[in-house]
């Protein structure tokens, strides 16, 4: 005894004298397309930039001001906000970007360095904590000045799954408060 799926597979392969056009229900349905998962992030960019590395850095440098960075998407494919939150003074900057890509983030940091100067930039952005979104997948271009090669900041990745979990916990605390 063969299953329906096996019979349909044999028909598709041409092993039987029956064709798909002879099967009224088979012709009516569209062929299913399997979605392939595409990873936009180079996993090597996470090396020495994990949350554990961030915690170790903060233990060694406890007075370091922390900057958190994230993207806020409206409609898919539309404009995106890049938010930069200075935790120690509860100050947030937001920049509108046309596309949610790594180059737009790099351009914003290059413009900030141009406006502030390298010394002030290094003073404000000592360490940046962000999620591992595709827009932050080129940390070397953000961390280093491309003209001089000088390191201007350090980026660490806070895993998005953990971030979602913490947001849920915080929402519970807020609603219970």
VMD Tcl script that builds the backbone (N, CA, C; Angstrom):
set m [mol new atoms 531]
animate dup $m
set s [atomselect $m all]
$s set {name element resname resid chain x y z} {
  {N N UNK 1 A 0.832 -1.181 0.000}
  {CA C UNK 1 A 0.000 0.000 0.000}
  {C C UNK 1 A 0.876 1.244 0.000}
  {N N UNK 2 A 0.601 2.177 -0.858}
  {CA C UNK 2 A 1.361 3.420 -0.960}
  {C C UNK 2 A 0.520 4.579 -0.444}
  {N N UNK 3 A 1.186 5.574 0.148}
  {CA C UNK 3 A 0.458 6.759 0.623}
  {C C UNK 3 A 0.148 7.675 -0.557}
  {N N UNK 4 A -0.780 8.612 -0.315}
  {CA C UNK 4 A -1.151 9.574 -1.357}
  {C C UNK 4 A 0.064 10.383 -1.818}
  {N N UNK 5 A 0.875 10.774 -0.858}
  {CA C UNK 5 A 2.048 11.594 -1.180}
  {C C UNK 5 A 3.008 10.832 -2.101}
  {N N UNK 6 A 3.195 9.560 -1.840}
  {CA C UNK 6 A 4.081 8.743 -2.669}
  {C C UNK 6 A 3.534 8.620 -4.086}
  {N N UNK 7 A 2.239 8.416 -4.201}
  {CA C UNK 7 A 1.615 8.298 -5.533}
  {C C UNK 7 A 1.795 9.602 -6.306}
  {N N UNK 8 A 1.514 10.740 -5.643}
  {CA C UNK 8 A 1.686 12.042 -6.308}
  {C C UNK 8 A 3.144 12.267 -6.721}
  {N N UNK 9 A 4.071 11.845 -5.893}
  {CA C UNK 9 A 5.488 11.997 -6.222}
  {C C UNK 9 A 5.835 11.160 -7.458}
  {N N UNK 10 A 5.333 9.924 -7.530}
  {CA C UNK 10 A 5.573 9.068 -8.690}
  {C C UNK 10 A 4.983 9.684 -9.962}
  {N N UNK 11 A 3.790 10.295 -9.828}
  {CA C UNK 11 A 3.169 10.940 -10.990}
  {C C UNK 11 A 4.026 12.116 -11.451}
  {N N UNK 12 A 4.504 12.937 -10.493}
  {CA C UNK 12 A 5.359 14.082 -10.832}
  {C C UNK 12 A 6.658 13.643 -11.508}
  {N N UNK 13 A 7.191 12.511 -11.077}
  {CA C UNK 13 A 8.436 12.011 -11.667}
  {C C UNK 13 A 8.213 11.311 -13.006}
  {N N UNK 14 A 6.941 11.071 -13.374}
  {CA C UNK 14 A 6.632 10.433 -14.656}
  {C C UNK 14 A 6.755 8.926 -14.636}
  {N N UNK 15 A 6.716 8.327 -13.455}
  {CA C UNK 15 A 6.852 6.877 -13.342}
  {C C UNK 15 A 5.545 6.138 -13.631}
  {N N UNK 16 A 4.434 6.846 -13.591}
  {CA C UNK 16 A 3.131 6.246 -13.882}
  {C C UNK 16 A 2.585 6.847 -15.180}
  {N N UNK 17 A 1.630 6.166 -15.783}
  {CA C UNK 17 A 1.040 6.643 -17.035}
  {C C UNK 17 A 0.081 7.810 -16.832}
  {N N UNK 18 A -0.256 8.122 -15.616}
  {CA C UNK 18 A -1.167 9.227 -15.297}
  {C C UNK 18 A -0.350 10.517 -15.249}
  {N N UNK 19 A -0.977 11.618 -15.718}
  {CA C UNK 19 A -0.317 12.923 -15.653}
  {C C UNK 19 A -1.086 13.819 -14.695}
  {N N UNK 20 A -0.475 14.928 -14.293}
  {CA C UNK 20 A -1.123 15.853 -13.362}
  {C C UNK 20 A -2.419 16.416 -13.936}
  {N N UNK 21 A -2.492 16.592 -15.239}
  {CA C UNK 21 A -3.698 17.149 -15.863}
  {C C UNK 21 A -4.879 16.202 -15.711}
  {N N UNK 22 A -4.615 14.922 -15.509}
  {CA C UNK 22 A -5.673 13.938 -15.310}
  {C C UNK 22 A -6.250 13.973 -13.892}
  {N N UNK 23 A -5.604 14.691 -13.002}
  {CA C UNK 23 A -6.054 14.768 -11.608}
  {C C UNK 23 A -6.645 16.156 -11.349}
  {N N UNK 24 A -7.974 16.274 -11.336}
  {CA C UNK 24 A -8.602 17.598 -11.233}
  {C C UNK 24 A -8.216 18.382 -9.979}
  {N N UNK 25 A -8.083 17.715 -8.852}
  {CA C UNK 25 A -7.733 18.437 -7.622}
  {C C UNK 25 A -6.282 18.864 -7.619}
  {N N UNK 26 A -5.427 18.078 -8.187}
  {CA C UNK 26 A -3.996 18.394 -8.223}
  {C C UNK 26 A -3.744 19.649 -9.050}
  {N N UNK 27 A -4.473 19.807 -10.135}
  {CA C UNK 27 A -4.292 20.958 -11.023}
  {C C UNK 27 A -4.784 22.242 -10.363}
  {N N UNK 28 A -5.792 22.117 -9.504}
  {CA C UNK 28 A -6.382 23.296 -8.865}
  {C C UNK 28 A -5.461 23.963 -7.849}
  {N N UNK 29 A -4.640 23.188 -7.200}
  {CA C UNK 29 A -3.800 23.722 -6.129}
  {C C UNK 29 A -2.446 24.191 -6.646}
  {N N UNK 30 A -1.976 25.280 -6.043}
  {CA C UNK 30 A -0.641 25.778 -6.382}
  {C C UNK 30 A 0.419 24.904 -5.747}
  {N N UNK 31 A 1.560 24.874 -6.385}
  {CA C UNK 31 A 2.676 24.157 -5.818}
  {C C UNK 31 A 3.236 24.968 -4.661}
  {N N UNK 32 A 3.500 24.337 -3.546}
  {CA C UNK 32 A 4.007 25.025 -2.364}
  {C C UNK 32 A 5.473 25.376 -2.555}
  {N N UNK 33 A 5.811 26.554 -2.074}
  {CA C UNK 33 A 7.189 27.016 -2.156}
  {C C UNK 33 A 7.774 26.977 -0.753}
  {N N UNK 34 A 8.881 26.282 -0.619}
  {CA C UNK 34 A 9.536 26.210 0.683}
  {C C UNK 34 A 10.354 27.471 0.887}
  {N N UNK 35 A 10.185 28.069 2.057}
  {CA C UNK 35 A 10.954 29.260 2.379}
  {C C UNK 35 A 12.315 28.831 2.906}
  {N N UNK 36 A 13.339 29.452 2.394}
  {CA C UNK 36 A 14.676 29.190 2.893}
  {C C UNK 36 A 15.049 30.316 3.836}
  {N N UNK 37 A 15.661 29.957 4.926}
  {CA C UNK 37 A 16.079 30.974 5.877}
  {C C UNK 37 A 17.408 31.557 5.411}
  {N N UNK 38 A 17.424 32.858 5.270}
  {CA C UNK 38 A 18.627 33.553 4.839}
  {C C UNK 38 A 19.167 34.325 6.028}
  {N N UNK 39 A 20.408 34.055 6.371}
  {CA C UNK 39 A 21.043 34.761 7.467}
  {C C UNK 39 A 21.807 35.941 6.907}
  {N N UNK 40 A 21.372 37.141 7.298}
  {CA C UNK 40 A 21.990 38.356 6.793}
  {C C UNK 40 A 23.233 38.729 7.585}
  {N N UNK 41 A 23.409 38.104 8.729}
  {CA C UNK 41 A 24.467 38.502 9.643}
  {C C UNK 41 A 25.637 37.552 9.533}
  {N N UNK 42 A 26.812 38.120 9.387}
  {CA C UNK 42 A 28.033 37.336 9.391}
  {C C UNK 42 A 28.317 36.959 10.845}
  {N N UNK 43 A 28.327 35.676 11.146}
  {CA C UNK 43 A 28.484 35.221 12.523}
  {C C UNK 43 A 29.847 35.595 13.100}
  {N N UNK 44 A 30.842 35.853 12.244}
  {CA C UNK 44 A 32.161 36.228 12.733}
  {C C UNK 44 A 32.161 37.619 13.361}
  {N N UNK 45 A 31.187 38.439 13.011}
  {CA C UNK 45 A 31.142 39.780 13.593}
  {C C UNK 45 A 30.778 39.735 15.068}
  {N N UNK 46 A 30.271 38.592 15.556}
  {CA C UNK 46 A 29.911 38.460 16.966}
  {C C UNK 46 A 31.092 38.076 17.851}
  {N N UNK 47 A 32.206 37.690 17.235}
  {CA C UNK 47 A 33.372 37.259 18.014}
  {C C UNK 47 A 33.920 38.426 18.822}
  {N N UNK 48 A 34.148 38.178 20.115}
  {CA C UNK 48 A 34.659 39.168 21.072}
  {C C UNK 48 A 33.730 40.369 21.209}
  {N N UNK 49 A 32.467 40.191 20.853}
  {CA C UNK 49 A 31.494 41.275 20.965}
  {C C UNK 49 A 30.189 40.778 21.589}
  {N N UNK 50 A 30.247 39.705 22.348}
  {CA C UNK 50 A 29.045 39.151 22.951}
  {C C UNK 50 A 28.672 39.925 24.213}
  {N N UNK 51 A 27.514 39.595 24.748}
  {CA C UNK 51 A 27.061 40.252 25.972}
  {C C UNK 51 A 27.987 39.919 27.143}
  {N N UNK 52 A 28.532 38.710 27.160}
  {CA C UNK 52 A 29.475 38.327 28.205}
  {C C UNK 52 A 30.736 39.183 28.122}
  {N N UNK 53 A 31.202 39.455 26.907}
  {CA C UNK 53 A 32.355 40.337 26.723}
  {C C UNK 53 A 32.041 41.746 27.221}
  {N N UNK 54 A 30.805 42.186 26.980}
  {CA C UNK 54 A 30.368 43.496 27.461}
  {C C UNK 54 A 30.395 43.541 28.989}
  {N N UNK 55 A 29.871 42.499 29.632}
  {CA C UNK 55 A 29.866 42.466 31.095}
  {C C UNK 55 A 31.280 42.457 31.656}
  {N N UNK 56 A 32.176 41.710 31.027}
  {CA C UNK 56 A 33.576 41.694 31.461}
  {C C UNK 56 A 34.218 43.074 31.314}
  {N N UNK 57 A 33.912 43.759 30.222}
  {CA C UNK 57 A 34.451 45.101 29.984}
  {C C UNK 57 A 33.935 46.072 31.043}
  {N N UNK 58 A 32.662 45.976 31.379}
  {CA C UNK 58 A 32.072 46.868 32.382}
  {C C UNK 58 A 32.639 46.568 33.772}
  {N N UNK 59 A 32.931 45.312 34.066}
  {CA C UNK 59 A 33.556 44.977 35.351}
  {C C UNK 59 A 34.952 45.595 35.461}
  {N N UNK 60 A 35.695 45.600 34.364}
  {CA C UNK 60 A 37.038 46.186 34.361}
  {C C UNK 60 A 36.993 47.707 34.353}
  {N N UNK 61 A 35.963 48.286 33.730}
  {CA C UNK 61 A 35.814 49.738 33.602}
  {C C UNK 61 A 34.432 50.147 34.115}
  {N N UNK 62 A 34.224 50.165 35.444}
  {CA C UNK 62 A 32.874 50.384 35.979}
  {C C UNK 62 A 32.309 51.792 35.737}
  {N N UNK 63 A 33.141 52.780 35.503}
  {CA C UNK 63 A 32.662 54.149 35.302}
  {C C UNK 63 A 32.377 54.463 33.838}
  {N N UNK 64 A 32.416 53.468 32.988}
  {CA C UNK 64 A 32.203 53.680 31.559}
  {C C UNK 64 A 30.736 54.002 31.275}
  {N N UNK 65 A 30.475 55.106 30.583}
  {CA C UNK 65 A 29.085 55.386 30.189}
  {C C UNK 65 A 28.633 54.411 29.096}
  {N N UNK 66 A 27.439 53.885 29.257}
  {CA C UNK 66 A 26.915 52.888 28.326}
  {C C UNK 66 A 25.973 53.569 27.345}
  {N N UNK 67 A 26.119 53.222 26.072}
  {CA C UNK 67 A 25.248 53.719 25.021}
  {C C UNK 67 A 24.537 52.513 24.409}
  {N N UNK 68 A 23.214 52.575 24.342}
  {CA C UNK 68 A 22.435 51.504 23.727}
  {C C UNK 68 A 21.925 51.984 22.380}
  {N N UNK 69 A 21.933 51.088 21.396}
  {CA C UNK 69 A 21.534 51.448 20.037}
  {C C UNK 69 A 20.548 50.402 19.518}
  {N N UNK 70 A 19.528 50.884 18.809}
  {CA C UNK 70 A 18.544 49.973 18.231}
  {C C UNK 70 A 17.869 50.645 17.050}
  {N N UNK 71 A 17.168 49.851 16.262}
  {CA C UNK 71 A 16.393 50.369 15.138}
  {C C UNK 71 A 14.921 50.198 15.424}
  {N N UNK 72 A 14.139 51.187 14.993}
  {CA C UNK 72 A 12.690 51.127 15.139}
  {C C UNK 72 A 12.101 51.167 13.741}
  {N N UNK 73 A 11.447 50.063 13.363}
  {CA C UNK 73 A 10.864 49.958 12.034}
  {C C UNK 73 A 9.380 50.272 12.085}
  {N N UNK 74 A 8.917 51.005 11.092}
  {CA C UNK 74 A 7.488 51.210 10.921}
  {C C UNK 74 A 6.983 50.144 9.981}
  {N N UNK 75 A 6.727 50.529 8.763}
  {CA C UNK 75 A 6.329 49.576 7.736}
  {C C UNK 75 A 7.565 48.894 7.169}
  {N N UNK 76 A 7.434 47.622 6.837}
  {CA C UNK 76 A 8.551 46.894 6.227}
  {C C UNK 76 A 8.927 47.554 4.914}
  {N N UNK 77 A 10.217 47.820 4.751}
  {CA C UNK 77 A 10.695 48.450 3.532}
  {C C UNK 77 A 10.605 49.961 3.555}
  {N N UNK 78 A 10.059 50.515 4.630}
  {CA C UNK 78 A 9.908 51.966 4.737}
  {C C UNK 78 A 11.053 52.584 5.520}
  {N N UNK 79 A 10.833 53.810 5.957}
  {CA C UNK 79 A 11.842 54.522 6.726}
  {C C UNK 79 A 12.005 53.879 8.097}
  {N N UNK 80 A 13.215 54.049 8.648}
  {CA C UNK 80 A 13.579 53.410 9.904}
  {C C UNK 80 A 14.250 54.444 10.796}
  {N N UNK 81 A 14.005 54.353 12.100}
  {CA C UNK 81 A 14.693 55.206 13.060}
  {C C UNK 81 A 15.869 54.452 13.652}
  {N N UNK 82 A 17.008 55.121 13.766}
  {CA C UNK 82 A 18.135 54.602 14.528}
  {C C UNK 82 A 18.116 55.349 15.848}
  {N N UNK 83 A 17.917 54.634 16.948}
  {CA C UNK 83 A 17.895 55.276 18.253}
  {C C UNK 83 A 19.203 55.002 18.972}
  {N N UNK 84 A 19.750 56.041 19.565}
  {CA C UNK 84 A 20.974 55.948 20.359}
  {C C UNK 84 A 20.633 56.494 21.736}
  {N N UNK 85 A 20.675 55.611 22.735}
  {CA C UNK 85 A 20.258 55.969 24.092}
  {C C UNK 85 A 21.478 56.028 25.004}
  {N N UNK 86 A 21.706 57.192 25.614}
  {CA C UNK 86 A 22.772 57.367 26.595}
  {C C UNK 86 A 22.171 57.043 27.958}
  {N N UNK 87 A 22.542 55.890 28.507}
  {CA C UNK 87 A 21.896 55.357 29.705}
  {C C UNK 87 A 22.169 56.220 30.933}
  {N N UNK 88 A 23.401 56.692 31.093}
  {CA C UNK 88 A 23.757 57.410 32.326}
  {C C UNK 88 A 23.009 58.726 32.491}
  {N N UNK 89 A 22.584 59.359 31.415}
  {CA C UNK 89 A 21.860 60.635 31.534}
  {C C UNK 89 A 20.450 60.553 30.955}
  {N N UNK 90 A 19.988 59.377 30.599}
  {CA C UNK 90 A 18.639 59.165 30.044}
  {C C UNK 90 A 18.339 60.106 28.884}
  {N N UNK 91 A 19.283 60.172 27.956}
  {CA C UNK 91 A 19.145 61.030 26.775}
  {C C UNK 91 A 19.130 60.131 25.539}
  {N N UNK 92 A 18.241 60.425 24.593}
  {CA C UNK 92 A 18.141 59.598 23.405}
  {C C UNK 92 A 18.189 60.446 22.150}
  {N N UNK 93 A 18.966 59.985 21.191}
  {CA C UNK 93 A 19.004 60.579 19.859}
  {C C UNK 93 A 18.283 59.639 18.912}
  {N N UNK 94 A 17.622 60.189 17.906}
  {CA C UNK 94 A 16.962 59.367 16.896}
  {C C UNK 94 A 17.270 59.948 15.522}
  {N N UNK 95 A 17.659 59.095 14.613}
  {CA C UNK 95 A 18.000 59.496 13.255}
  {C C UNK 95 A 17.113 58.735 12.283}
  {N N UNK 96 A 16.523 59.454 11.330}
  {CA C UNK 96 A 15.696 58.810 10.310}
  {C C UNK 96 A 16.603 58.287 9.203}
  {N N UNK 97 A 16.380 57.021 8.833}
  {CA C UNK 97 A 17.133 56.407 7.737}
  {C C UNK 97 A 16.153 55.951 6.672}
  {N N UNK 98 A 16.551 56.047 5.432}
  {CA C UNK 98 A 15.685 55.639 4.324}
  {C C UNK 98 A 15.521 54.125 4.256}
  {N N UNK 99 A 16.604 53.393 4.544}
  {CA C UNK 99 A 16.594 51.932 4.449}
  {C C UNK 99 A 17.222 51.346 5.696}
  {N N UNK 100 A 16.833 50.142 6.035}
  {CA C UNK 100 A 17.374 49.462 7.205}
  {C C UNK 100 A 18.572 48.610 6.791}
  {N N UNK 101 A 19.689 49.278 6.509}
  {CA C UNK 101 A 20.888 48.559 6.106}
  {C C UNK 101 A 22.090 49.046 6.908}
  {N N UNK 102 A 23.169 48.281 6.831}
  {CA C UNK 102 A 24.365 48.580 7.612}
  {C C UNK 102 A 25.018 49.892 7.173}
  {N N UNK 103 A 24.979 50.192 5.891}
  {CA C UNK 103 A 25.651 51.394 5.394}
  {C C UNK 103 A 25.024 52.666 5.958}
  {N N UNK 104 A 23.714 52.680 6.145}
  {CA C UNK 104 A 23.065 53.876 6.696}
  {C C UNK 104 A 23.494 54.119 8.145}
  {N N UNK 105 A 23.713 53.054 8.905}
  {CA C UNK 105 A 24.192 53.194 10.284}
  {C C UNK 105 A 25.630 53.710 10.286}
  {N N UNK 106 A 26.445 53.168 9.406}
  {CA C UNK 106 A 27.842 53.600 9.306}
  {C C UNK 106 A 27.906 55.076 8.925}
  {N N UNK 107 A 27.069 55.503 7.990}
  {CA C UNK 107 A 27.042 56.908 7.571}
  {C C UNK 107 A 26.676 57.830 8.728}
  {N N UNK 108 A 25.727 57.412 9.564}
  {CA C UNK 108 A 25.339 58.232 10.715}
  {C C UNK 108 A 26.508 58.385 11.677}
  {N N UNK 109 A 27.220 57.304 11.955}
  {CA C UNK 109 A 28.357 57.398 12.867}
  {C C UNK 109 A 29.505 58.218 12.265}
  {N N UNK 110 A 29.714 58.106 10.981}
  {CA C UNK 110 A 30.741 58.942 10.343}
  {C C UNK 110 A 30.367 60.421 10.416}
  {N N UNK 111 A 29.093 60.737 10.227}
  {CA C UNK 111 A 28.635 62.124 10.342}
  {C C UNK 111 A 28.750 62.632 11.775}
  {N N UNK 112 A 28.410 61.796 12.746}
  {CA C UNK 112 A 28.561 62.200 14.147}
  {C C UNK 112 A 30.020 62.496 14.480}
  {N N UNK 113 A 30.927 61.677 13.970}
  {CA C UNK 113 A 32.349 61.925 14.220}
  {C C UNK 113 A 32.790 63.225 13.559}
  {N N UNK 114 A 32.288 63.487 12.364}
  {CA C UNK 114 A 32.639 64.717 11.649}
  {C C UNK 114 A 32.155 65.949 12.424}
  {N N UNK 115 A 30.946 65.862 13.002}
  {CA C UNK 115 A 30.369 66.986 13.746}
  {C C UNK 115 A 31.061 67.170 15.099}
  {N N UNK 116 A 31.260 66.058 15.833}
  {CA C UNK 116 A 31.788 66.126 17.191}
  {C C UNK 116 A 33.310 66.218 17.255}
  {N N UNK 117 A 33.984 65.673 16.253}
  {CA C UNK 117 A 35.432 65.510 16.327}
  {C C UNK 117 A 35.746 64.170 16.968}
  {N N UNK 118 A 36.911 63.648 16.677}
  {CA C UNK 118 A 37.255 62.293 17.126}
  {C C UNK 118 A 37.363 62.197 18.641}
  {N N UNK 119 A 37.898 63.241 19.303}
  {CA C UNK 119 A 38.084 63.174 20.757}
  {C C UNK 119 A 36.746 63.142 21.493}
  {N N UNK 120 A 35.828 64.025 21.133}
  {CA C UNK 120 A 34.513 64.061 21.775}
  {C C UNK 120 A 33.719 62.798 21.447}
  {N N UNK 121 A 33.854 62.311 20.210}
  {CA C UNK 121 A 33.176 61.084 19.801}
  {C C UNK 121 A 33.625 59.919 20.679}
  {N N UNK 122 A 34.944 59.781 20.871}
  {CA C UNK 122 A 35.484 58.691 21.686}
  {C C UNK 122 A 35.080 58.820 23.148}
  {N N UNK 123 A 34.886 60.046 23.601}
  {CA C UNK 123 A 34.460 60.287 24.983}
  {C C UNK 123 A 32.990 59.889 25.186}
  {N N UNK 124 A 32.152 60.161 24.194}
  {CA C UNK 124 A 30.717 59.867 24.307}
  {C C UNK 124 A 30.387 58.407 24.007}
  {N N UNK 125 A 31.037 57.841 23.005}
  {CA C UNK 125 A 30.711 56.485 22.539}
  {C C UNK 125 A 31.833 55.510 22.886}
  {N N UNK 126 A 32.062 55.302 24.166}
  {CA C UNK 126 A 33.128 54.383 24.580}
  {C C UNK 126 A 32.723 52.947 24.254}
  {N N UNK 127 A 31.528 52.565 24.697}
  {CA C UNK 127 A 31.027 51.223 24.414}
  {C C UNK 127 A 29.549 51.332 24.014}
  {N N UNK 128 A 29.182 50.616 22.961}
  {CA C UNK 128 A 27.810 50.634 22.447}
  {C C UNK 128 A 27.251 49.224 22.556}
  {N N UNK 129 A 26.073 49.128 23.158}
  {CA C UNK 129 A 25.380 47.847 23.290}
  {C C UNK 129 A 24.193 47.853 22.333}
  {N N UNK 130 A 24.112 46.833 21.501}
  {CA C UNK 130 A 23.046 46.777 20.505}
  {C C UNK 130 A 22.607 45.346 20.285}
  {N N UNK 131 A 21.510 45.161 19.561}
  {CA C UNK 131 A 21.087 43.807 19.224}
  {C C UNK 131 A 21.845 43.345 17.985}
  {N N UNK 132 A 21.627 42.111 17.584}
  {CA C UNK 132 A 22.381 41.564 16.457}
  {C C UNK 132 A 21.582 41.645 15.155}
  {N N UNK 133 A 20.965 42.788 14.929}
  {CA C UNK 133 A 20.229 42.998 13.684}
  {C C UNK 133 A 21.165 43.154 12.502}
  {N N UNK 134 A 20.643 42.949 11.311}
  {CA C UNK 134 A 21.478 42.999 10.106}
  {C C UNK 134 A 22.044 44.391 9.868}
  {N N UNK 135 A 21.382 45.428 10.378}
  {CA C UNK 135 A 21.878 46.784 10.186}
  {C C UNK 135 A 23.135 47.068 11.005}
  {N N UNK 136 A 23.447 46.208 11.977}
  {CA C UNK 136 A 24.637 46.366 12.800}
  {C C UNK 136 A 25.662 45.273 12.507}
  {N N UNK 137 A 25.582 44.676 11.332}
  {CA C UNK 137 A 26.406 43.503 11.011}
  {C C UNK 137 A 27.794 43.847 10.505}
  {N N UNK 138 A 28.146 45.127 10.455}
  {CA C UNK 138 A 29.487 45.515 10.033}
  {C C UNK 138 A 30.120 46.357 11.141}
  {N N UNK 139 A 30.481 45.710 12.267}
  {CA C UNK 139 A 30.941 46.483 13.421}
  {C C UNK 139 A 32.294 47.164 13.209}
  {N N UNK 140 A 33.134 46.606 12.371}
  {CA C UNK 140 A 34.453 47.211 12.168}
  {C C UNK 140 A 34.347 48.613 11.577}
  {N N UNK 141 A 33.395 48.813 10.677}
  {CA C UNK 141 A 33.228 50.134 10.070}
  {C C UNK 141 A 32.682 51.146 11.074}
  {N N UNK 142 A 31.944 50.671 12.067}
  {CA C UNK 142 A 31.446 51.570 13.113}
  {C C UNK 142 A 32.524 51.797 14.159}
  {N N UNK 143 A 33.243 50.748 14.519}
  {CA C UNK 143 A 34.251 50.840 15.575}
  {C C UNK 143 A 35.490 51.625 15.175}
  {N N UNK 144 A 35.870 51.535 13.916}
  {CA C UNK 144 A 37.127 52.147 13.493}
  {C C UNK 144 A 36.893 53.289 12.513}
  {N N UNK 145 A 37.734 54.307 12.614}
  {CA C UNK 145 A 37.723 55.397 11.651}
  {C C UNK 145 A 38.371 54.865 10.374}
  {N N UNK 146 A 37.664 54.919 9.273}
  {CA C UNK 146 A 38.154 54.323 8.028}
  {C C UNK 146 A 39.318 55.114 7.418}
  {N N UNK 147 A 39.467 56.381 7.775}
  {CA C UNK 147 A 40.556 57.181 7.216}
  {C C UNK 147 A 41.857 56.924 7.979}
  {N N UNK 148 A 41.792 57.000 9.323}
  {CA C UNK 148 A 43.009 56.849 10.132}
  {C C UNK 148 A 43.207 55.426 10.643}
  {N N UNK 149 A 42.141 54.631 10.691}
  {CA C UNK 149 A 42.233 53.275 11.229}
  {C C UNK 149 A 42.191 53.243 12.746}
  {N N UNK 150 A 41.948 54.387 13.357}
  {CA C UNK 150 A 41.914 54.502 14.814}
  {C C UNK 150 A 40.603 53.952 15.357}
  {N N UNK 151 A 40.692 53.213 16.472}
  {CA C UNK 151 A 39.462 52.699 17.082}
  {C C UNK 151 A 38.767 53.844 17.799}
  {N N UNK 152 A 37.465 54.018 17.476}
  {CA C UNK 152 A 36.724 55.134 18.059}
  {C C UNK 152 A 35.670 54.679 19.052}
  {N N UNK 153 A 35.261 53.415 19.023}
  {CA C UNK 153 A 34.268 52.887 19.960}
  {C C UNK 153 A 34.392 51.374 20.018}
  {N N UNK 154 A 33.630 50.764 20.913}
  {CA C UNK 154 A 33.573 49.302 21.012}
  {C C UNK 154 A 32.101 48.906 20.958}
  {N N UNK 155 A 31.776 47.908 20.144}
  {CA C UNK 155 A 30.395 47.446 19.997}
  {C C UNK 155 A 30.269 46.049 20.591}
  {N N UNK 156 A 29.196 45.849 21.359}
  {CA C UNK 156 A 28.855 44.532 21.889}
  {C C UNK 156 A 27.402 44.240 21.531}
  {N N UNK 157 A 27.120 42.966 21.310}
  {CA C UNK 157 A 25.784 42.561 20.869}
  {C C UNK 157 A 25.000 41.925 22.001}
  {N N UNK 158 A 23.808 42.432 22.197}
  {CA C UNK 158 A 22.839 41.922 23.145}
  {C C UNK 158 A 21.867 41.096 22.318}
  {N N UNK 159 A 21.817 39.798 22.516}
  {CA C UNK 159 A 21.019 38.932 21.658}
  {C C UNK 159 A 19.546 39.324 21.705}
  {N N UNK 160 A 18.925 39.420 20.548}
  {CA C UNK 160 A 17.548 39.908 20.421}
  {C C UNK 160 A 16.555 39.026 21.162}
  {N N UNK 161 A 16.788 37.729 21.216}
  {CA C UNK 161 A 15.873 36.819 21.906}
  {C C UNK 161 A 15.856 37.151 23.394}
  {N N UNK 162 A 17.027 37.384 23.948}
  {CA C UNK 162 A 17.127 37.757 25.350}
  {C C UNK 162 A 16.472 39.113 25.582}
  {N N UNK 163 A 16.627 40.024 24.637}
  {CA C UNK 163 A 16.041 41.355 24.735}
  {C C UNK 163 A 14.511 41.274 24.765}
  {N N UNK 164 A 13.920 40.453 23.927}
  {CA C UNK 164 A 12.463 40.282 23.910}
  {C C UNK 164 A 11.993 39.720 25.241}
  {N N UNK 165 A 12.733 38.746 25.766}
  {CA C UNK 165 A 12.375 38.148 27.049}
  {C C UNK 165 A 12.425 39.196 28.160}
  {N N UNK 166 A 13.475 40.015 28.171}
  {CA C UNK 166 A 13.593 41.048 29.199}
  {C C UNK 166 A 12.499 42.094 29.074}
  {N N UNK 167 A 12.106 42.440 27.850}
  {CA C UNK 167 A 11.016 43.400 27.660}
  {C C UNK 167 A 9.720 42.855 28.246}
  {N N UNK 168 A 9.461 41.559 28.073}
  {CA C UNK 168 A 8.261 40.949 28.642}
  {C C UNK 168 A 8.296 40.999 30.161}
  {N N UNK 169 A 9.453 40.710 30.746}
  {CA C UNK 169 A 9.598 40.754 32.199}
  {C C UNK 169 A 9.383 42.176 32.702}
  {N N UNK 170 A 9.959 43.148 32.005}
  {CA C UNK 170 A 9.786 44.550 32.403}
  {C C UNK 170 A 8.330 44.986 32.313}
  {N N UNK 171 A 7.635 44.551 31.266}
  {CA C UNK 171 A 6.219 44.898 31.121}
  {C C UNK 171 A 5.394 44.318 32.265}
  {N N UNK 172 A 5.726 43.101 32.708}
  {CA C UNK 172 A 5.034 42.502 33.840}
  {C C UNK 172 A 5.277 43.310 35.110}
  {N N UNK 173 A 6.544 43.725 35.293}
  {CA C UNK 173 A 6.871 44.521 36.470}
  {C C UNK 173 A 6.138 45.857 36.460}
  {N N UNK 174 A 6.073 46.473 35.301}
  {CA C UNK 174 A 5.409 47.770 35.180}
  {C C UNK 174 A 3.911 47.646 35.445}
  {N N UNK 175 A 3.303 46.609 34.898}
  {CA C UNK 175 A 1.846 46.453 35.088}
  {C C UNK 175 A 1.513 46.063 36.532}
  {N N UNK 176 A 2.418 45.365 37.196}
  {CA C UNK 176 A 2.184 44.990 38.604}
  {C C UNK 176 A 2.505 46.125 39.553}
  {N N UNK 177 A 3.230 47.106 39.108}
  {CA C UNK 177 A 3.632 48.236 39.955}
  {C C UNK 177 A 2.507 49.179 40.057}
}
mol reanalyze $m
mol bondsrecalc $m
mol representation Tube
mol addrep $m
